[in-house]
């Protein structure tokens, strides 16, 4: 008997119009597993651009909205209104947009970081709790197969008690004042009014912080940060060195930079425990190095003999076929779809469903706030 696939989830999008990068990524990710149908959007803060963007991606004219408030109100009233909304705006708009949809019972899938300020993050956390809806944060690197395996290996005690965590995220695309050239992506990311208090710390430092906690399960207790903006005239940090103290005694270092010449998207994680170590690099995402104490280093590959069920669950292609950025996003959307369909059926969300939550988002914004606070005090240790 042929199994019938559940009806696609009706998805809306706020932001992500013409000339936007991340909106297209989310649309591709939502399509990969055929779990969603994009049916509505308010794709730009400029009405003319919003309508042009809607037409460009094939949205019906009557569901292409000039603003997100109108969209939330009208979609909530429709019998076939959206069930979830993807928020892909600059950081400062995440909270107000999310609140409009949460209070109408519409699930939220939001790009990171959660908000521009910690106060906003906490208010949004309460709004989500009051609404009873799902809130999914798209830290896509947590959904890479070998990162899922690394997390399971730590949880299973394969490394023993964790001692040292080293994480870095290096890019070079802001090594010059790109924001002065009219680049939309550089413009809002270097503008405190849109990005928040963190530059590189908010944009990529939150990814590094999140993946370190995701894999190790450790909670950060305090940090000491040294933030710089090397490019003259830039208002936000473009490089940061951060010392980390975790609960339970583990220690770590986080480096994030968008002025590290020669680096494209070099996210790297190393975790060392009493009995073993792990190493993973985003630019070689299908490889995980594992070294048991006193033994040779072992290469574990997605699809290879060393891969476990945690990696296999979020893999799509045979071994040797690279999976990475888009598939990581797609895995987040697939996990969100499982959760939304469980809610549709008034059933518990399956225990194996795993995605970054609003609580992870609050922690990420707290990390950025603490980095800024510490650096302003000449690198003093501060708690989150």
NUVEXNU-25173 format. One record per residue (C-alpha): residue number from 1; x, y, z. Coordinates in steps of 0.1 Angstrom, whole numbers, padded with zeros to 4 digits. Each point is the difference from the previous one (the first is absolute). Example, Ala and Ser with C-alpha at 12.3 -4.5 7.8 and 13.67 -1.06 7.14 Angstrom:
NUVEXNU-25173
i 1	c1 0123	c2 -0045	c3 0078
i 2	c1 0014	c2 0034	c3 -0007
END
This chain:
NUVEXNU-25173
i 1	c1 0000	c2 0000	c3 0000
i 2	c1 0014	c2 0034	c3 -0010
i 3	c1 0006	c2 0024	c3 0028
i 4	c1 -0016	c2 0034	c3 -0005
i 5	c1 0022	c2 0030	c3 0008
i 6	c1 -0017	c2 0025	c3 0023
i 7	c1 -0012	c2 0032	c3 -0016
i 8	c1 0027	c2 0026	c3 -0004
i 9	c1 0003	c2 0026	c3 0027
i 10	c1 -0012	c2 0034	c3 -0011
i 11	c1 0030	c2 0024	c3 0004
i 12	c1 0003	c2 0037	c3 0000
i 13	c1 0031	c2 0022	c3 -0001
i 14	c1 0009	c2 0034	c3 0013
i 15	c1 0031	c2 0015	c3 -0016
i 16	c1 0021	c2 -0017	c3 -0026
i 17	c1 -0010	c2 0020	c3 -0031
i 18	c1 0021	c2 0011	c3 -0029
i 19	c1 0037	c2 0004	c3 0007
i 20	c1 -0003	c2 -0019	c3 0033
i 21	c1 0022	c2 -0030	c3 0005
i 22	c1 -0014	c2 -0020	c3 0029
i 23	c1 -0036	c2 0000	c3 -0012
i 24	c1 0008	c2 -0020	c3 -0031
i 25	c1 0020	c2 -0025	c3 0022
i 26	c1 -0031	c2 -0005	c3 0022
i 27	c1 -0023	c2 -0005	c3 -0030
i 28	c1 0024	c2 -0026	c3 -0014
i 29	c1 0002	c2 -0018	c3 0034
i 30	c1 -0038	c2 0000	c3 0004
i 31	c1 -0003	c2 -0017	c3 -0035
i 32	c1 0026	c2 -0027	c3 0003
i 33	c1 -0022	c2 -0025	c3 0018
i 34	c1 -0033	c2 0012	c3 -0014
i 35	c1 -0014	c2 0007	c3 0034
i 36	c1 -0011	c2 0036	c3 -0006
i 37	c1 -0018	c2 0022	c3 -0025
i 38	c1 0009	c2 0037	c3 0000
i 39	c1 -0034	c2 0017	c3 -0004
i 40	c1 0004	c2 0035	c3 0015
i 41	c1 0026	c2 0026	c3 0007
i 42	c1 0009	c2 0036	c3 0010
i 43	c1 0034	c2 -0002	c3 -0017
i 44	c1 0012	c2 0036	c3 0005
i 45	c1 -0006	c2 0031	c3 0021
i 46	c1 -0005	c2 0019	c3 -0033
i 47	c1 -0035	c2 -0008	c3 -0014
i 48	c1 0011	c2 0003	c3 -0036
i 49	c1 0029	c2 -0024	c3 0006
i 50	c1 -0022	c2 -0023	c3 0020
i 51	c1 -0024	c2 -0004	c3 -0029
i 52	c1 0027	c2 -0004	c3 -0026
i 53	c1 0017	c2 -0026	c3 0022
i 54	c1 -0032	c2 -0019	c3 0004
i 55	c1 -0007	c2 -0001	c3 -0037
i 56	c1 0036	c2 -0011	c3 -0006
i 57	c1 -0003	c2 -0031	c3 0021
i 58	c1 -0036	c2 -0008	c3 -0011
i 59	c1 -0021	c2 0011	c3 0030
i 60	c1 -0036	c2 0009	c3 -0008
i 61	c1 -0006	c2 0037	c3 0000
i 62	c1 -0027	c2 -0001	c3 0027
i 63	c1 0025	c2 -0017	c3 0024
i 64	c1 0029	c2 0022	c3 -0007
i 65	c1 -0002	c2 0026	c3 0028
i 66	c1 0014	c2 0035	c3 0003
i 67	c1 0008	c2 -0005	c3 0037
i 68	c1 0003	c2 -0028	c3 0025
i 69	c1 -0028	c2 0012	c3 0023
i 70	c1 -0026	c2 -0001	c3 -0027
i 71	c1 0013	c2 -0034	c3 -0010
i 72	c1 -0003	c2 -0014	c3 0035
i 73	c1 -0036	c2 0013	c3 0004
i 74	c1 -0013	c2 -0011	c3 -0033
i 75	c1 0017	c2 -0034	c3 0000
i 76	c1 -0013	c2 -0008	c3 0034
i 77	c1 -0035	c2 0007	c3 -0012
i 78	c1 0003	c2 -0022	c3 -0031
i 79	c1 -0013	c2 -0036	c3 0001
i 80	c1 0031	c2 -0010	c3 -0020
i 81	c1 0023	c2 0025	c3 0017
i 82	c1 0036	c2 -0007	c3 0008
i 83	c1 0009	c2 -0025	c3 0027
i 84	c1 0036	c2 0013	c3 0004
i 85	c1 0020	c2 0030	c3 -0009
i 86	c1 0037	c2 0003	c3 -0009
i 87	c1 0016	c2 0032	c3 0013
i 88	c1 0031	c2 0010	c3 -0021
i 89	c1 0003	c2 0037	c3 0007
i 90	c1 0029	c2 0019	c3 0016
i 91	c1 0004	c2 -0007	c3 0037
i 92	c1 -0019	c2 0030	c3 0013
i 93	c1 -0032	c2 -0011	c3 -0016
i 94	c1 -0001	c2 -0036	c3 0013
i 95	c1 -0018	c2 0008	c3 0032
i 96	c1 -0028	c2 0023	c3 -0012
i 97	c1 -0007	c2 -0023	c3 -0030
i 98	c1 0000	c2 -0032	c3 0022
i 99	c1 -0024	c2 0015	c3 0025
i 100	c1 -0026	c2 0009	c3 -0026
i 101	c1 -0001	c2 -0037	c3 -0012
i 102	c1 0004	c2 -0016	c3 0034
i 103	c1 -0030	c2 0018	c3 0015
i 104	c1 -0021	c2 -0014	c3 -0028
i 105	c1 0011	c2 -0036	c3 0005
i 106	c1 0023	c2 -0002	c3 -0030
i 107	c1 0032	c2 -0020	c3 0005
i 108	c1 0033	c2 0019	c3 -0005
i 109	c1 0032	c2 -0011	c3 -0018
i 110	c1 0025	c2 0028	c3 0006
i 111	c1 0035	c2 0008	c3 -0013
i 112	c1 0027	c2 0006	c3 0026
i 113	c1 0009	c2 0018	c3 0021
i 114	c1 -0033	c2 0001	c3 0018
i 115	c1 -0002	c2 0037	c3 0005
i 116	c1 0021	c2 0031	c3 0001
i 117	c1 -0001	c2 0005	c3 0038
i 118	c1 -0002	c2 -0023	c3 0030
i 119	c1 -0031	c2 0019	c3 0013
i 120	c1 -0018	c2 -0007	c3 -0032
i 121	c1 0010	c2 -0037	c3 0001
i 122	c1 -0015	c2 -0004	c3 0035
i 123	c1 -0032	c2 0017	c3 -0010
i 124	c1 -0003	c2 -0022	c3 -0030
i 125	c1 0006	c2 -0030	c3 0021
i 126	c1 -0030	c2 0009	c3 0021
i 127	c1 -0021	c2 0007	c3 -0030
i 128	c1 0008	c2 -0034	c3 -0015
i 129	c1 -0008	c2 -0017	c3 0033
i 130	c1 -0034	c2 0018	c3 0002
i 131	c1 -0009	c2 -0010	c3 -0035
i 132	c1 0007	c2 -0037	c3 0003
i 133	c1 0014	c2 -0001	c3 -0035
i 134	c1 0033	c2 -0015	c3 -0013
i 135	c1 0030	c2 0022	c3 -0004
i 136	c1 0029	c2 -0013	c3 -0021
i 137	c1 0034	c2 0018	c3 -0003
i 138	c1 0020	c2 -0008	c3 -0032
i 139	c1 0035	c2 -0007	c3 0014
i 140	c1 0005	c2 -0022	c3 -0031
i 141	c1 0034	c2 -0014	c3 0010
i 142	c1 -0016	c2 -0019	c3 0028
i 143	c1 -0017	c2 -0022	c3 -0026
i 144	c1 0031	c2 -0012	c3 -0018
i 145	c1 0001	c2 -0038	c3 0002
i 146	c1 0035	c2 -0002	c3 0016
i 147	c1 -0008	c2 0027	c3 0025
i 148	c1 -0030	c2 -0021	c3 0010
i 149	c1 0023	c2 -0029	c3 0004
i 150	c1 0026	c2 0020	c3 0020
i 151	c1 -0028	c2 0011	c3 0024
i 152	c1 -0010	c2 -0036	c3 0005
i 153	c1 0036	c2 -0011	c3 0006
i 154	c1 0004	c2 0026	c3 0027
i 155	c1 -0033	c2 -0009	c3 0016
i 156	c1 0010	c2 -0037	c3 -0001
i 157	c1 0032	c2 0007	c3 0020
i 158	c1 0024	c2 -0009	c3 -0029
i 159	c1 0021	c2 0030	c3 0010
i 160	c1 -0004	c2 -0002	c3 0037
i 161	c1 -0004	c2 0032	c3 0020
i 162	c1 0005	c2 0030	c3 -0023
i 163	c1 0030	c2 0021	c3 0008
i 164	c1 0007	c2 0023	c3 -0029
i 165	c1 -0022	c2 0015	c3 -0027
i 166	c1 0016	c2 0020	c3 -0029
i 167	c1 -0023	c2 0015	c3 -0026
i 168	c1 0007	c2 0025	c3 -0027
i 169	c1 -0019	c2 0016	c3 -0030
i 170	c1 0022	c2 0019	c3 -0024
i 171	c1 -0010	c2 0020	c3 -0031
i 172	c1 0016	c2 0028	c3 -0020
i 173	c1 -0029	c2 0015	c3 -0019
i 174	c1 0000	c2 0032	c3 0022
i 175	c1 0038	c2 0005	c3 -0001
i 176	c1 -0007	c2 0033	c3 -0019
i 177	c1 -0028	c2 0025	c3 0006
i 178	c1 -0025	c2 -0019	c3 -0022
i 179	c1 -0029	c2 0017	c3 0017
i 180	c1 0011	c2 0033	c3 -0017
i 181	c1 -0005	c2 -0015	c3 -0035
i 182	c1 -0037	c2 -0005	c3 0003
i 183	c1 0000	c2 -0037	c3 0009
i 184	c1 -0033	c2 -0007	c3 0017
i 185	c1 0014	c2 -0030	c3 0019
i 186	c1 0029	c2 0019	c3 0013
i 187	c1 -0021	c2 0031	c3 0007
i 188	c1 -0024	c2 -0013	c3 0025
i 189	c1 0025	c2 -0024	c3 0016
i 190	c1 0023	c2 0029	c3 0009
i 191	c1 -0028	c2 0024	c3 0011
i 192	c1 -0008	c2 -0001	c3 0038
i 193	c1 -0036	c2 0011	c3 -0006
i 194	c1 -0007	c2 -0031	c3 -0021
i 195	c1 0026	c2 -0026	c3 0013
i 196	c1 0000	c2 0008	c3 0037
i 197	c1 0031	c2 0004	c3 0022
i 198	c1 0020	c2 -0028	c3 -0016
i 199	c1 0016	c2 0000	c3 -0035
i 200	c1 0020	c2 -0031	c3 -0006
i 201	c1 -0010	c2 -0013	c3 0034
i 202	c1 -0037	c2 0002	c3 -0009
i 203	c1 0003	c2 -0012	c3 -0036
i 204	c1 0024	c2 -0029	c3 0003
i 205	c1 0011	c2 0000	c3 0037
i 206	c1 -0035	c2 -0012	c3 0009
i 207	c1 0004	c2 -0030	c3 -0023
i 208	c1 0033	c2 -0009	c3 0016
i 209	c1 -0014	c2 0004	c3 0035
i 210	c1 -0031	c2 -0020	c3 -0009
i 211	c1 0018	c2 -0029	c3 -0016
i 212	c1 0024	c2 -0004	c3 0029
i 213	c1 -0029	c2 -0002	c3 0024
i 214	c1 -0020	c2 -0023	c3 -0023
i 215	c1 0028	c2 -0026	c3 -0003
i 216	c1 0013	c2 0001	c3 0036
i 217	c1 -0032	c2 0006	c3 0019
i 218	c1 0019	c2 0025	c3 0021
i 219	c1 -0014	c2 0032	c3 0014
i 220	c1 0021	c2 0031	c3 -0001
i 221	c1 0006	c2 0015	c3 0034
i 222	c1 0021	c2 0031	c3 -0007
i 223	c1 0022	c2 0015	c3 -0027
i 224	c1 0028	c2 0026	c3 -0006
i 225	c1 -0002	c2 0016	c3 -0034
i 226	c1 0023	c2 0023	c3 -0021
i 227	c1 -0020	c2 0015	c3 -0029
i 228	c1 0015	c2 0021	c3 -0029
i 229	c1 -0012	c2 0019	c3 -0030
i 230	c1 0031	c2 0000	c3 -0022
i 231	c1 -0015	c2 0017	c3 -0030
i 232	c1 0001	c2 0038	c3 0005
i 233	c1 -0034	c2 0015	c3 0005
i 234	c1 -0018	c2 -0033	c3 0007
i 235	c1 -0024	c2 0003	c3 0030
i 236	c1 -0002	c2 -0037	c3 0010
i 237	c1 0026	c2 -0027	c3 0007
i 238	c1 0015	c2 -0019	c3 -0029
i 239	c1 0023	c2 -0022	c3 0021
i 240	c1 -0003	c2 -0015	c3 0035
i 241	c1 0021	c2 -0021	c3 0023
i 242	c1 -0020	c2 -0015	c3 0029
i 243	c1 0011	c2 -0022	c3 0030
i 244	c1 -0028	c2 -0023	c3 0012
i 245	c1 -0006	c2 -0016	c3 0034
i 246	c1 -0027	c2 -0027	c3 0000
i 247	c1 -0019	c2 -0014	c3 0029
i 248	c1 0017	c2 -0031	c3 0013
i 249	c1 0035	c2 0012	c3 -0006
i 250	c1 0006	c2 -0002	c3 -0037
i 251	c1 0018	c2 0028	c3 -0017
i 252	c1 -0001	c2 0014	c3 -0035
i 253	c1 0009	c2 0026	c3 -0025
i 254	c1 -0021	c2 0015	c3 -0028
i 255	c1 0014	c2 0020	c3 -0029
i 256	c1 -0023	c2 0016	c3 -0026
i 257	c1 0012	c2 0023	c3 -0027
i 258	c1 -0012	c2 0015	c3 -0033
i 259	c1 0034	c2 0016	c3 -0008
i 260	c1 0020	c2 -0032	c3 0000
i 261	c1 0016	c2 0002	c3 -0035
i 262	c1 -0001	c2 -0033	c3 -0018
i 263	c1 -0030	c2 -0015	c3 0018
i 264	c1 -0033	c2 -0006	c3 -0017
i 265	c1 -0023	c2 -0017	c3 0025
i 266	c1 0024	c2 -0017	c3 0024
i 267	c1 -0021	c2 -0012	c3 0029
i 268	c1 0020	c2 -0025	c3 0020
i 269	c1 -0007	c2 -0019	c3 0033
i 270	c1 0024	c2 -0020	c3 0022
i 271	c1 -0011	c2 -0017	c3 0032
i 272	c1 0024	c2 -0018	c3 0024
i 273	c1 -0010	c2 -0022	c3 0029
i 274	c1 0017	c2 -0022	c3 0025
i 275	c1 0000	c2 -0030	c3 -0024
i 276	c1 -0003	c2 0013	c3 -0035
i 277	c1 -0003	c2 0029	c3 -0024
i 278	c1 -0021	c2 0011	c3 -0030
i 279	c1 0008	c2 0024	c3 -0029
i 280	c1 -0024	c2 0013	c3 -0027
i 281	c1 0002	c2 0027	c3 -0027
i 282	c1 -0030	c2 0014	c3 -0018
i 283	c1 0019	c2 0002	c3 -0033
i 284	c1 0005	c2 -0038	c3 0002
i 285	c1 -0034	c2 -0007	c3 0017
i 286	c1 -0002	c2 -0037	c3 -0008
i 287	c1 0031	c2 -0008	c3 0020
i 288	c1 0004	c2 -0003	c3 0038
i 289	c1 0033	c2 -0009	c3 0016
i 290	c1 -0001	c2 -0020	c3 0032
i 291	c1 0031	c2 -0008	c3 0021
i 292	c1 -0004	c2 -0024	c3 0029
i 293	c1 0027	c2 0007	c3 0026
i 294	c1 0032	c2 -0019	c3 -0008
i 295	c1 -0013	c2 -0012	c3 -0034
i 296	c1 0004	c2 0011	c3 -0036
i 297	c1 -0023	c2 0027	c3 -0013
i 298	c1 -0031	c2 -0014	c3 -0018
i 299	c1 -0018	c2 0016	c3 -0029
i 300	c1 -0038	c2 -0005	c3 0001
i 301	c1 -0019	c2 0010	c3 -0031
i 302	c1 -0037	c2 0006	c3 -0007
i 303	c1 -0011	c2 -0032	c3 -0018
i 304	c1 0031	c2 -0019	c3 0009
i 305	c1 0006	c2 -0029	c3 0024
i 306	c1 0005	c2 0024	c3 0030
i 307	c1 -0033	c2 0019	c3 -0004
i 308	c1 -0028	c2 -0008	c3 0025
i 309	c1 -0038	c2 0002	c3 -0001
i 310	c1 0001	c2 0037	c3 0012
i 311	c1 0019	c2 0010	c3 -0032
i 312	c1 -0021	c2 -0024	c3 -0022
i 313	c1 -0033	c2 0015	c3 0012
i 314	c1 0008	c2 0034	c3 -0016
i 315	c1 0019	c2 -0012	c3 -0031
i 316	c1 -0015	c2 -0002	c3 -0034
i 317	c1 0027	c2 -0011	c3 -0024
i 318	c1 0025	c2 -0030	c3 -0002
i 319	c1 0034	c2 0004	c3 0016
i 320	c1 0025	c2 0020	c3 -0020
i 321	c1 -0027	c2 0025	c3 -0013
i 322	c1 0005	c2 0032	c3 0020
i 323	c1 -0028	c2 0013	c3 0022
i 324	c1 0003	c2 0033	c3 0017
i 325	c1 -0015	c2 0035	c3 0002
i 326	c1 -0033	c2 -0003	c3 -0018
i 327	c1 -0007	c2 -0035	c3 0013
i 328	c1 0007	c2 0012	c3 0036
i 329	c1 -0027	c2 0026	c3 -0004
i 330	c1 -0022	c2 -0026	c3 -0016
i 331	c1 0005	c2 -0022	c3 0031
i 332	c1 -0012	c2 0028	c3 0023
i 333	c1 -0031	c2 0005	c3 -0022
i 334	c1 -0006	c2 -0038	c3 -0001
i 335	c1 0002	c2 -0002	c3 0038
i 336	c1 -0024	c2 0030	c3 0003
i 337	c1 -0024	c2 -0017	c3 -0024
i 338	c1 -0001	c2 -0032	c3 0022
i 339	c1 -0008	c2 0022	c3 0030
i 340	c1 -0026	c2 0021	c3 -0018
i 341	c1 -0017	c2 -0032	c3 -0013
i 342	c1 -0001	c2 -0014	c3 0035
i 343	c1 -0017	c2 0031	c3 0012
i 344	c1 -0025	c2 -0002	c3 -0029
i 345	c1 -0009	c2 -0035	c3 0012
i 346	c1 -0001	c2 0011	c3 0036
i 347	c1 0028	c2 -0024	c3 0008
i 348	c1 0032	c2 0004	c3 0020
i 349	c1 0030	c2 0011	c3 -0021
i 350	c1 0021	c2 -0031	c3 -0006
i 351	c1 0029	c2 -0004	c3 0024
i 352	c1 0026	c2 -0002	c3 -0028
i 353	c1 -0009	c2 0033	c3 -0015
i 354	c1 0028	c2 0024	c3 0006
i 355	c1 0004	c2 0037	c3 -0009
i 356	c1 0014	c2 0032	c3 0016
i 357	c1 -0026	c2 0015	c3 0022
i 358	c1 -0010	c2 0035	c3 0012
i 359	c1 0020	c2 -0008	c3 0032
i 360	c1 0031	c2 -0005	c3 -0022
i 361	c1 -0007	c2 0033	c3 -0016
i 362	c1 -0002	c2 0018	c3 0033
i 363	c1 0033	c2 -0016	c3 0011
i 364	c1 0016	c2 0012	c3 -0033
i 365	c1 -0011	c2 0036	c3 0005
i 366	c1 0011	c2 -0001	c3 0037
i 367	c1 0034	c2 -0012	c3 -0014
i 368	c1 0003	c2 0030	c3 -0023
i 369	c1 -0011	c2 0024	c3 0028
i 370	c1 0026	c2 -0014	c3 0024
i 371	c1 0027	c2 0002	c3 -0026
i 372	c1 -0007	c2 0037	c3 -0006
i 373	c1 -0002	c2 0007	c3 0038
i 374	c1 0032	c2 -0019	c3 0007
i 375	c1 0019	c2 0018	c3 -0028
i 376	c1 -0012	c2 0034	c3 0012
i 377	c1 0016	c2 -0009	c3 0034
i 378	c1 0034	c2 -0009	c3 -0016
i 379	c1 -0007	c2 -0037	c3 -0002
i 380	c1 -0013	c2 -0004	c3 0035
i 381	c1 -0017	c2 -0033	c3 0009
i 382	c1 -0038	c2 0003	c3 -0001
i 383	c1 -0028	c2 -0025	c3 0006
i 384	c1 -0029	c2 -0005	c3 -0025
END
